[in-house]
Amino acid sequence: MLHPEDSSQWELNVRIEKEPFIIEHDILIHAVPELLSPWKSVPLFDDLPTSTDSDESSDFALGALKECLGNHSLCENAPDGFLPSRLVEVLETSVRVVDTHDLDPVQTKYLALSHCWGPPETITAQLNNETYEEYTKEIPAAALPKTFKDAIAVTRKLGYRYIWIDSLCIIQHNVECWIKEGSQMCQIYENSLVTLAAASSPSGQGGLFYNSPKIEITGTIPESGQEYRLFARFNFNHRFFDYPLMNRAWVMQERLLSPRTLYFTSQELVWECRSRNVCQCSPILGGFRAQVYGFPDNSKLQPTEAHLDTSALISKWYEVVEIYTQLKLSHPGDKLMAIDGIAQYMAPMRESQHFAGKIAGA
């Protein structure tokens, strides 16, 4: 039985055991700010959309991006501009791969996608010698895995024309192309307008968008006759490393180097930039912000790191490496390449050379 004045009892743990499976959920009962609860102990949370593909979720993303572009000087992209060798051009009803040599690097804004590949068969669209000519005209919609389709839809919703997706912008099974593009990962993510992170998807078919059920609870208090209206939903998970994407070694530099990242979790959207962390369920994201790859204030690498002394920079580098070595790689041969972008970013801060994922003298 719930005791309304006991705030600890507004969160329920539901555990269902049926061999060999165990299903466990934390369910939060809450009120919304615009509807006063008769009990002061009931936690207040915003009334959230039931889908991360909703108009409300799009408004959240657009609002966070607009706020950052307009007010966060710390998050500004490099003024001289940079473009990857190729981008996916998002047209009104189709997409294609374009070479960027004719595009203005200062005026052309692009998004980037951070995702789990999963089993090879889930990445059904790859740029290679056989598909190159076709994909530069139009990528068949049927060939695109769900995560790519969703990322393209978000690009349209945010009002931009280009997105960088690794398997469509790097020629696969081409060693020369891989060495060139792989060495530019630092610039690719550092210069992206915003990186879309498919946090909850373990493969290319998982997608960005999820539905999250919400239950409305209404009734009348017998003693007073006062009506109440409460809501129940799964308690949102801010334990960062529970998400499949965050255990990928490549994602560490994608997250640290991107000035802005929009995470699509199974429950909500989360915005992270160099100046601010915020999720849909809370205006200030404490739990998420505290669990950041060894960086106490924000997980993004900051331009202000250049003002740290040598010992502090080396200490920060060791923190990065310590976490990195615990993450997963599909191809062990990528071990140095997957952290090379961070090494490139940090080496100039102490006037060091870097050698494929290593900083000289560190």
WOKALIN-V794152 format. One record per pair of residues at least 6 apart in sequence whose C-alpha atoms are under 7 Angstrom apart, sorted by sequence separation. I is the first residue (numbers start at 1). J is the second residue. If there is no record, write none. Layout:
BEGIN
I;J  I;J
END
This chain:
BEGIN
16;22  17;23  31;37  89;95  117;123  155;161  171;177  201;207  220;226  221;227  240;246  241;247  255;261  263;269  264;270  271;277  272;278  278;284  279;285  290;296  292;298  293;299  347;353  353;359  354;360  2;9  16;23  49;56  88;95  89;96  170;177  220;227  262;269  263;270  271;278  277;284  278;285  292;299  347;354  352;359  353;360  15;23  16;24  88;96  89;97  170;178  219;227  220;228  262;270  263;271  270;278  271;279  277;285  352;360  15;24  88;97  89;98  198;207  219;228  262;271  270;279  289;298  14;24  15;25  87;97  88;98  198;208  218;228  219;229  261;271  262;272  269;279  270;280  344;354  14;25  31;42  33;44  86;97  87;98  170;181  218;229  261;272  269;280  343;354  13;25  14;26  30;42  31;43  32;44  33;45  86;98  87;99  217;229  218;230  260;272  261;273  268;280  277;289  347;359  13;26  30;43  31;44  32;45  33;46  86;99  87;100  217;230  260;273  12;26  13;27  30;44  31;45  32;46  85;99  86;100  216;230  217;231  259;273  260;274  343;357  11;26  12;27  30;45  32;47  85;100  216;231  259;274  343;358  11;27  12;28  215;231  216;232  340;356  343;359  11;28  83;100  214;231  215;232  340;357  10;28  11;29  125;143  214;232  215;233  339;357  10;29  124;143  125;144  214;233  337;356  124;144  125;145  213;233  336;356  337;357  124;145  336;357  83;105  123;145  82;105  122;145  81;105  274;298  81;106  294;319  80;106  274;300  273;300  293;320  274;302  293;323  236;267  10;42  5;39  7;41  4;39  6;41  7;42  5;41  4;41  97;135  98;136  96;135  97;136  96;136  127;167  310;350  96;137  126;167  127;168  259;300  96;138  126;168  127;169  202;244  95;138  96;139  127;170  128;171  200;243  201;244  202;245  256;299  257;300  306;349  94;138  95;139  127;171  128;172  199;243  200;244  201;245  256;300  257;301  127;172  199;244  200;245  255;300  256;301  126;172  199;245  198;245  199;246  240;288  314;362  238;287  239;288  238;288  111;162  112;163  113;164  240;291  110;162  111;163  112;164  113;165  109;162  110;163  111;164  112;165  110;164  209;264  212;267  208;264  210;266  147;204  150;207  210;267  146;204  147;205  150;208  145;204  146;205  147;206  145;205  146;206  147;207  146;207  147;208  90;152  195;258  194;258  197;261  199;263  200;264  189;254  194;259  195;260  196;261  197;262  198;263  199;264  200;265  192;258  194;260  195;261  196;262  197;263  198;264  199;265  200;266  190;257  193;260  194;261  195;262  196;263  197;264  189;257  190;258  194;262  189;258  190;259  91;161  90;161  186;257  89;161  90;162  89;162  88;162  89;163  87;162  88;163  249;324  87;163  88;164  87;164  112;189  249;327  248;327  249;328  112;192  247;327  248;328  249;329  111;192  114;195  122;203  123;204  247;328  248;329  87;169  110;192  111;193  112;194  113;195  114;196  115;197  122;204  86;169  110;193  111;194  112;195  113;196  114;197  115;198  122;205  109;193  111;195  112;196  113;197  114;198  118;202  119;203  116;201  118;203  116;202  117;203  118;204  253;339  116;203  117;204  116;204  250;338  253;341  249;338  253;342  62;158  84;188  82;191  78;191  77;191  116;245  115;245  114;251  114;254  182;337  186;341  53;209  185;341  186;342  52;209  52;210  186;344  51;210  52;211  186;345  51;211  50;211  51;212  50;212  50;213  50;214  75;259  38;228  37;228  75;273  31;230  75;274  30;230  31;231  74;274  75;275  29;230  30;231  74;275  29;231  30;232  29;232  72;275  28;232  29;233  27;232  28;233  27;233  28;234  27;234  28;235  64;271  26;234  27;235  25;234  26;235  52;268  52;269  48;281  46;281  45;281
END
